[in-house]
Amino acid sequence: MTDTAPDRAGPEATYAAFLEEGRFMIQKAKSTGEYVFYPRVVTPSGATDLEWVEAKGTGTLYAITVNRSRQGAWNVALVDLDEGVRMMSTLPGVETAEIGAKLKARIETGEDGPRVVFDLAEGGAA
């Protein structure tokens, strides 16, 4: 599915608007097929013909770190999306997970607005 919504507010604001709608969208260059994340106006290879496409919502855990405080523990994870881009997120509900674990994205709304988080996929081991 593609979406060519105008980016009048810029790529980051467009990404945030899609999240508000409950849609996890990333960009893809029409000319090269290159996916990019974080939202931008030019790909690393120089392509500028970016369109918004629905992310598959699946990926693999690349790295994870656990932060602890008196208020509790939370993790910060790097996830390799199946489209070939890497993003930073978190795995709520677990303290840590095995590197290489299969993940499934979902949109979670918190006090700072919607964000993409990941859960272990069924059979989530690598």
C-alpha angles and dihedrals in degrees: 000000000000131000126197098189109162114261095218091143094044132259097287093051091046090052090050091049091053090051089051087056090051094253126130103210131173132181129258129186111236093209099048105021088232116152119214136194134203097051114263143151098243131037121231088257092053101256114148101182096096123165130184116249132178111260115234087233095224131108150139129263108249099175139348136189129189121222118200131195137154088272092058142271131297134171136229114208138190110215127194105215116216087246088068102256128113126227137180117238142128139255105227117202096033130072096214141343139204117277107252094032115149114245139195122209127226135170115248123190117214137162090287093051132259123338138172114253131171136230127196108267119233106281085017095175118111 
